[in-house]
Amino acid sequence: MTTTTTGGARRGATAPPGPAAKARRDRHGTRGSTRTFWLFAGPFLTGLLLFVYVPVGWSFYLSLFQAQNTVTPTKFVGLDNYADILTEGPFTDSLWTFTLFALIVVPLTYVLALALALLVHRIRVARAFFRSVFFIPTACSYVVASMVWKLSIFNGVRFGLANTVLGWFGIEPIAWIGTVSPPWYWMVLVTVRLWLQLGFYMILFLAALQQIPKELYEAAWTDGARPGWQTFRHITLPQLRTTSVAVVLLLLIAAYQAFDEFYNLLPNTPYARPPLVYLYYTALGQGQDFGHGSAGALVLSALITMVTLLQGRIFGFGKADS
């Protein structure tokens, strides 16, 4: 037998929560979400603030002062440091070095990485093995690879690997790093960079190739398209547009940031200094000119940002494919 109250409701039944209870529950849920956000994002944001934004702000402050052998300058010079480095001199020469380096490395890396990706994609046997073999150099240190290239492969004596191969054809040994005319040192710089980064960009292209629907190729073959260059030009390459833009952008930024191979292969040589090597010797060399070094670093950052935005604008990076 059920006992009822005057209103006919069952004794002990729970009344639905009112607006005040719902509001309290929503506030508790919001506070819990906020705590969870700061728990996970807090360390990252703290590191970003301490190790990125604070140094950038301090660099901008130093770039406005005459700061030699000190990081607490007192003589304000305004934009004079920027004017000095942008006039014809070592910094502008380093930008030309980067331009030449990028004109050689970026197209070569793009073509070779895409070619390797196409080959590995078409292999039916031991695909994982070849993918790993080409990707392993990516894990190698730039410093270690530069030393191997300098001391073993292109060491300039007749016992070096490159000169040994040339000796088989009766060619005299070449001082690869010490020869300026012709500039054989570019062979050393370009080959070590290609060996180190080809595998990474091959993986990017390989991932994009695996996302292309097979139905597109089947439809093209039905319409009379021939396998090979025709399907690559009209199907494969357009489908790789987004990945291609990303690869070229990453290659340009990496070329701007070239340091290890130049510093280890060509130490104390003024004829091949990219921007980061020049800024290293400016800020941490004998003069320790932090004012001009900071100004150059900010100019270089601005150039990378402008190149990134310009390329994204031209190629529509980030937009949905039509």
Secondary structure, 3 states (H helix, E strand, C coil): CCCECCCCCECCCCCCCCHHHHHHHHHHHHHHHHHHHHHHHHHHHHHHHHHHHHHHHHHHHHHCECCECCCCCCCECCCHHHHHHHCCCHHHHHHHHHHHHHHHHHHHHHHHHHHHHHHHHHCCCCHHHHHHHHHHHHHCCHHHHHHHHHHHHCCCCCCCHHHHHHHHCCCCCCCCCCCCCCCCHHHHHHHHHHHHHHHHHHHHHHHHHHCCCHHHHHHHHHCCCCCCHHHHHHHHHHHCHHHHHHHHHHHHHHHHCCCHHHHHHCCCCCCCCCHHHHHHHHHHCCCCEHHHHHHHHHHHHHHHHHHHHHHHHHHCCCCCCC
